[in-house]
């Protein structure tokens, strides 16, 4: 499956900005039927990074994935590349 079919866009709020600074994580809106493994592979392919952990939750706005990166990669740098700021 194409990674661009799974990851729709980053989800940016004040809380997710704190995740980025404190937990080295970014939040994305993802396809509702996507598994954690598919999300992990998609993020690794799209951004050329290593993912440590993926947590998901379903809200009224869709499925959200909080992706935590390994210590080798900074979420702030990835956020800059994809235009979060």
ABEGO torsion letter per residue (X at the ends): XBAAAABABBBBBAAAAAAAAAAGBBBBBBBAABBAAAAAAAAAAAAGBBBABBBBBBBAAEBBBBBBBBAABBAAAAAAAAGAX
